[in-house]
Amino acid sequence: MEKEIISSRQFMIITFLASIGTAILISPASVTSEAKQDAWIATIISVVLSLLLIKLFITVGKRTPALTFVEANEKILGRFFGKITSIGFIFLSLLSAGELLYFIGIFMKTEVLPETPTMAFAFLFSIIIIYAAFLGIEVFARFAEILFPFFILIFILFVVSISPSVHMENLQPIMEAPAKSLFISIIRLMSIFSFPLVILLMIFPSTINVHKSAQKGFYIGTILGGIVLIAIITLAILVLGPANTASRTFPSYSLAQRISIGNFLQRIEVIMAAMWLISIYIKTFMFFYAGVIGIAQICKIKNHRPLIFPFGMIILGLSQIIHPSIIHSEIYNRETWPIFSSIFAIFLPLVLLLIAKIRKINGNATQSAGSNNNDNSTQNSSSNNAGNATQNESNSNNDNSTQSDSSNNSGNASQNESNSNNNNSTQSGSSNNGGNTSHDESSSNNSTQSDSSRYSENPSPSKSENASSNTTQNDSDTGNTPNSDKN
């Protein structure tokens, strides 16, 4: 499977938009139905507790920095139990992707185009998801960077436009909700806001270029998403009131319908729909991408693209059968989903962290071992290169000595014909033999030098002089080479 890399800034944006997702559309009603006017307090507590959950995700990711969440399950839990937990995680991802397509269809049919069937909206949105999955996570991350400023601009415009309709008395009395209701509201909101962020372990930190910056991006994206969620739920209570907020299916969209500035700027709730569609697109893609990549890794398929279209059709079919009605959807998200998602968002990461600590699986140790192996291989290669260079030098010296010996013989023959320096030629031959045989003695160098001085005193033709100089140099090389090898 080809390696794709995104930047830490792109990961922060993906975290921010994925954390919002459906939360800004359905969570105000779910939280307010239990906590009433104290829903904004439950939201703040939920965001703070979500940071602890992000810390857990980061700790698990640091144990296996080069692996996805599915691969980490098999490495830590073993092949058998790792595949079982991975299959459950993939089932969660694909089921959630189908449910998000259902939310898109039911929202557009209920609030925007009531005469259009939900299948049409789900089908069009699934085409965008499938096409983005074909292009890959890098292209998707760059597209998320483009959507990010539009989302922020729409959100600021929404907050400024709805501010004149705020009624502060809707927050009173403060802290009236019992602790049990507050706890239930916190769990429900976290199940929609932060529990689904476990899917980001499929790209964190294995596909991010700078791991330390990605950790900060994980926190920053979650905090920014929490600020948006706190603002939406607080504005819903301030404008609609706690009772009206709890009774509506999509209270944030109803909140946008209340925008009226000077009886001129009205009915701009489509900006709320655009903001929600941007965030749910990011979240749906991440669920779908995590499911497809996970299946490819379990089945050991190198290229995941052939799986995209079949599983795209599967989530499209799931969107039509997952909830028979909107009432079933609300009951599922309030009672079943928090338990189901907590298994993979809290229980499974804790088990992975505990077993990884027992088995001493640590990403830092793996990286240091790899770097040590690289250093050793570098040293071995350099020593091998040095040995090869020494051998080559000795071979070249031997070749030169062979040539010089032949030239010395020719020079000595010419000198013998002229009947001069016979004793010197004999001594030079013996000194050369001594220099070639005794490599570790310093006398070989001295004999070489004496040979060179003796040759310099004897008059000879230019050819014999060149030969003698070559002999002197090569003798000195042959005398020094073993000493360098010895050192």
NORRA-V356292 format. One record per residue. RES is the residue in one small letter. SS is DSSP state (~ for helix, > for strand, _ for the rest). OMEGA is omega in whole degrees, -180 to 180 (* if undefined). D_FIRST is the distance of its C-alpha to the first C-alpha in Angstrom with 1 decimal. Layout:
<<RES:SS:OMEGA:D_FIRST> <RES:SS:OMEGA:D_FIRST>>
This chain:
<<m:_:-176:0.0> <e:_:-177:3.8> <k:_:178:6.5> <e:_:-175:9.2> <i:_:174:12.7> <i:>:-179:15.9> <s:_:179:19.4> <s:~:177:21.6> <r:~:177:23.9> <q:~:178:21.4> <f:~:178:20.5> <m:~:180:24.2> <i:~:178:24.8> <i:~:178:22.1> <t:~:-180:23.8> <f:~:-176:27.2> <l:~:180:26.6> <a:~:179:24.7> <s:~:180:27.6> <i:~:174:30.1> <g:_:179:28.7> <t:_:-174:31.2> <a:~:-177:33.2> <i:~:-177:35.5> <l:~:-174:36.4> <i:~:-176:37.1> <s:~:178:37.4> <p:~:179:40.9> <a:~:-178:42.5> <s:~:-178:40.8> <v:~:-176:41.9> <t:~:180:45.3> <s:~:179:46.3> <e:~:-174:46.5> <a:~:-180:47.2> <k:~:-177:49.4> <q:~:176:50.3> <d:~:-179:48.6> <a:~:180:45.2> <w:~:176:44.6> <i:~:178:45.3> <a:~:179:42.8> <t:~:179:40.2> <i:~:179:40.8> <i:~:180:40.6> <s:~:180:37.4> <v:~:179:35.8> <v:~:178:37.1> <l:~:178:35.8> <s:~:177:32.4> <l:~:175:32.1> <l:~:178:32.6> <l:~:176:29.7> <i:~:176:27.5> <k:~:177:28.7> <l:~:179:27.5> <f:~:-179:24.0> <i:~:180:23.9> <t:~:178:25.3> <v:~:180:22.7> <g:~:180:19.9> <k:~:177:21.6> <r:~:179:21.6> <t:_:-172:17.8> <p:_:-178:16.9> <a:_:-175:13.5> <l:_:172:12.4> <t:_:-178:12.3> <f:~:179:15.4> <v:~:178:14.1> <e:~:178:12.9> <a:~:177:16.2> <n:~:-179:18.2> <e:~:-180:17.3> <k:~:-175:17.9> <i:~:-175:21.2> <l:~:-175:22.6> <g:_:-174:21.4> <r:~:-175:19.5> <f:~:-178:22.1> <f:~:177:23.2> <g:~:179:19.8> <k:~:179:18.5> <i:~:179:21.8> <t:~:179:21.6> <s:~:178:17.9> <i:~:176:19.2> <g:~:178:22.1> <f:~:178:20.0> <i:~:177:17.9> <f:~:176:21.4> <l:~:-177:22.7> <s:~:-178:20.1> <l:~:177:20.5> <l:~:179:24.2> <s:~:177:24.6> <a:~:176:22.8> <g:~:179:25.3> <e:~:178:28.1> <l:~:174:27.4> <l:~:176:27.6> <y:~:180:30.9> <f:~:178:32.2> <i:~:-179:31.5> <g:~:-176:33.4> <i:~:178:36.3> <f:~:-179:36.7> <m:~:179:37.0> <k:~:-176:39.3> <t:~:-169:41.5> <e:~:-171:41.9> <v:~:-176:41.2> <l:_:-174:41.4> <p:_:-178:43.2> <e:_:-177:43.7> <t:_:180:40.0> <p:_:-179:38.1> <t:~:-180:35.3> <m:~:-178:33.0> <a:~:179:33.3> <f:~:179:32.0> <a:~:-179:29.2> <f:~:-180:28.1> <l:~:-179:28.2> <f:~:179:26.4> <s:~:177:23.6> <i:~:179:23.1> <i:~:-180:22.5> <i:~:-179:20.0> <i:~:-180:18.0> <y:~:178:18.2> <a:~:178:17.1> <a:~:176:14.0> <f:~:-178:13.3> <l:~:176:13.9> <g:_:-176:11.6> <i:~:-180:12.8> <e:~:179:14.2> <v:~:178:16.5> <f:~:-180:17.4> <a:~:177:18.5> <r:~:177:20.6> <f:~:176:22.2> <a:~:175:23.0> <e:~:178:24.8> <i:~:-178:26.8> <l:~:-174:27.8> <f:~:180:28.8> <p:~:177:32.1> <f:~:178:33.1> <f:~:-179:32.7> <i:~:180:34.8> <l:~:179:37.4> <i:~:-180:37.8> <f:~:179:38.1> <i:~:178:40.8> <l:~:179:42.6> <f:~:-178:42.5> <v:~:-179:43.9> <v:~:-177:46.6> <s:~:-177:47.7> <i:~:-176:48.1> <s:~:180:49.8> <p:~:-178:53.3> <s:~:-176:53.1> <v:_:175:52.6> <h:_:-174:55.1> <m:~:-178:55.1> <e:~:179:57.3> <n:~:178:54.4> <l:~:-176:53.0> <q:_:-5:56.2> <p:_:-178:56.9> <i:_:178:54.2> <m:_:178:52.9> <e:_:-177:54.7> <a:_:178:51.7> <p:_:-176:51.8> <a:~:180:49.3> <k:~:179:47.9> <s:~:179:47.2> <l:~:180:45.7> <f:~:179:43.3> <i:~:179:42.3> <s:~:180:41.6> <i:~:-179:39.5> <i:~:180:37.3> <r:~:-179:36.9> <l:~:178:36.0> <m:~:179:33.5> <s:~:178:31.8> <i:~:-173:31.2> <f:~:-171:30.8> <s:_:179:28.9> <f:~:180:27.7> <p:~:-180:24.9> <l:~:176:23.6> <v:~:179:21.9> <i:~:179:18.9> <l:~:175:18.4> <l:~:174:17.3> <m:~:177:13.9> <i:_:179:13.7> <f:_:-9:16.6> <p:_:-169:16.6> <s:_:-176:13.0> <t:_:-178:12.3> <i:>:-172:15.9> <n:_:-179:17.4> <v:_:-173:20.7> <h:~:-178:20.8> <k:~:176:24.6> <s:~:178:24.9> <a:~:177:22.4> <q:~:176:24.7> <k:~:178:27.6> <g:~:177:25.7> <f:~:179:25.1> <y:~:-176:28.9> <i:~:179:30.0> <g:~:178:28.0> <t:~:180:29.4> <i:~:179:32.9> <l:~:176:32.9> <g:~:177:31.8> <g:~:178:34.5> <i:~:178:37.1> <v:~:-179:36.4> <l:~:177:36.7> <i:~:-180:39.9> <a:~:-178:41.3> <i:~:-178:40.6> <i:~:179:42.1> <t:~:178:45.1> <l:~:178:45.9> <a:~:178:45.7> <i:~:-177:48.3> <l:~:-176:50.4> <v:~:-176:50.6> <l:~:-173:50.4> <g:_:-177:51.7> <p:~:-178:50.2> <a:~:180:51.7> <n:~:179:50.5> <t:~:-177:47.0> <a:~:-176:46.6> <s:~:-176:47.9> <r:_:179:45.6> <t:_:179:42.2> <f:_:-174:40.7> <p:~:-178:43.1> <s:~:176:41.3> <y:~:175:41.6> <s:~:177:45.2> <l:~:179:45.6> <a:~:178:44.5> <q:~:180:47.1> <r:_:-178:49.8> <i:_:178:49.2> <s:>:-180:52.5> <i:>:178:53.6> <g:_:-177:57.1> <n:_:-180:56.9> <f:_:179:55.0> <l:>:-176:51.3> <q:>:174:50.6> <r:_:178:48.1> <i:_:179:45.0> <e:_:177:43.0> <v:~:177:40.4> <i:~:176:39.2> <m:~:178:38.5> <a:~:179:36.6> <a:~:179:34.5> <m:~:180:33.8> <w:~:180:32.7> <l:~:178:30.5> <i:~:-177:28.6> <s:~:-179:27.9> <i:~:175:27.2> <y:~:179:24.7> <i:~:-177:22.7> <k:~:179:23.1> <t:~:179:22.2> <f:~:-177:19.0> <m:~:176:17.9> <f:~:-178:18.9> <f:~:-179:17.2> <y:~:178:13.9> <a:~:179:14.1> <g:~:-179:15.0> <v:~:179:12.3> <i:~:179:9.4> <g:~:178:11.7> <i:~:179:12.3> <a:~:-179:8.8> <q:~:177:8.7> <i:~:-179:12.3> <c:_:179:12.0> <k:_:178:9.1> <i:_:-176:7.5> <k:_:-179:4.2> <n:_:-177:5.2> <h:_:-173:7.3> <r:_:176:9.8> <p:~:180:12.1> <l:~:-171:12.8> <i:~:-176:14.0> <f:~:178:17.4> <p:~:-180:18.5> <f:~:171:18.0> <g:~:176:19.5> <m:~:179:22.5> <i:~:180:22.7> <i:~:175:23.1> <l:~:176:25.6> <g:~:178:27.5> <l:~:-179:27.4> <s:~:-178:28.9> <q:~:-176:31.9> <i:~:-173:32.7> <i:_:178:31.6> <h:_:178:34.9> <p:_:-180:38.0> <s:_:179:39.8> <i:~:177:39.6> <i:~:177:41.8> <h:~:178:39.3> <s:~:-180:36.6> <e:~:179:38.9> <i:~:180:39.7> <y:~:-178:36.1> <n:~:-180:35.1> <r:~:-172:38.2> <e:~:-173:38.3> <t:~:-174:35.2> <w:~:179:32.3> <p:~:179:33.4> <i:~:-178:33.5> <f:~:-177:30.2> <s:~:-179:28.2> <s:~:178:29.9> <i:~:-177:28.6> <f:~:-178:25.0> <a:~:-178:26.1> <i:~:-173:28.8> <f:~:-178:29.2> <l:~:176:25.6> <p:~:178:24.9> <l:~:178:28.4> <v:~:179:27.7> <l:~:-179:24.4> <l:~:-179:26.3> <l:~:-179:29.3> <i:~:178:27.5> <a:~:178:25.4> <k:~:179:28.7> <i:~:-179:30.3> <r:_:178:27.7> <k:_:174:27.6> <i:_:-176:23.9> <n:_:-179:23.9> <g:~:-180:21.3> <n:~:179:24.0> <a:~:179:25.1> <t:~:-180:21.7> <q:~:-180:21.5> <s:~:177:25.1> <a:~:178:24.6> <g:~:179:21.7> <s:~:177:24.0> <n:~:177:26.9> <n:~:178:25.0> <n:~:179:24.2> <d:~:180:27.9> <n:~:179:29.1> <s:~:178:27.0> <t:~:179:28.3> <q:~:179:31.8> <n:~:179:31.5> <s:~:179:30.4> <s:~:178:33.2> <s:~:176:35.7> <n:~:178:34.6> <n:~:179:35.0> <a:~:178:38.4> <g:~:178:39.5> <n:~:179:38.5> <a:~:179:40.4> <t:~:178:43.4> <q:~:179:43.4> <n:~:179:43.2> <e:~:180:46.1> <s:~:177:48.2> <n:~:180:47.6> <s:~:178:48.7> <n:~:178:51.6> <n:~:178:52.6> <d:~:-180:52.5> <n:~:179:54.6> <s:~:178:57.0> <t:~:179:57.4> <q:~:-179:58.3> <s:~:177:60.6> <d:~:179:62.3> <s:~:179:63.1> <s:~:177:64.3> <n:~:179:66.4> <n:~:179:67.9> <s:~:178:68.8> <g:~:179:70.2> <n:~:178:72.1> <a:~:179:73.5> <s:~:178:74.8> <q:~:177:76.3> <n:~:178:77.9> <e:~:179:79.5> <s:_:177:81.0> <n:_:178:82.2> <s:_:174:80.8> <n:_:177:78.5> <n:~:-179:78.2> <n:~:180:77.9> <n:~:180:75.1> <s:~:179:73.0> <t:~:180:73.5> <q:~:180:72.5> <s:~:178:69.5> <g:~:180:68.3> <s:~:179:68.8> <s:~:177:67.1> <n:~:179:64.1> <n:~:179:63.8> <g:~:179:64.1> <g:~:-179:61.4> <n:~:-176:59.0> <t:~:-177:59.8> <s:_:-177:60.1> <h:_:-171:56.8> <d:_:-179:57.2> <e:_:179:60.7> <s:_:-179:61.7> <s:~:178:64.7> <s:~:177:62.6> <n:~:-180:61.9> <n:~:178:65.6> <s:~:179:66.6> <t:~:180:64.2> <q:~:179:65.8> <s:~:177:69.3> <d:~:-178:68.3> <s:~:178:67.2> <s:~:180:70.5> <r:~:179:72.5> <y:~:-179:70.9> <s:~:-180:71.5> <e:~:-176:75.2> <n:_:177:75.7> <p:_:-180:76.4> <s:_:177:74.4> <p:_:-178:73.1> <s:~:179:70.0> <k:~:180:67.9> <s:~:177:68.9> <e:~:177:68.3> <n:~:-180:64.7> <a:~:180:64.2> <s:~:177:65.7> <s:~:176:63.5> <n:~:179:60.4> <t:~:-180:61.7> <t:~:-179:62.2> <q:~:-178:58.7> <n:~:176:57.0> <d:~:178:59.2> <s:~:178:58.2> <d:~:-180:54.5> <t:~:177:54.9> <g:~:-176:56.8> <n:~:-175:54.2> <t:~:178:51.0> <p:~:179:51.5> <n:~:177:52.5> <s:~:176:49.2> <d:~:179:47.3> <k:~:178:49.5> <n:_:*:48.8>>
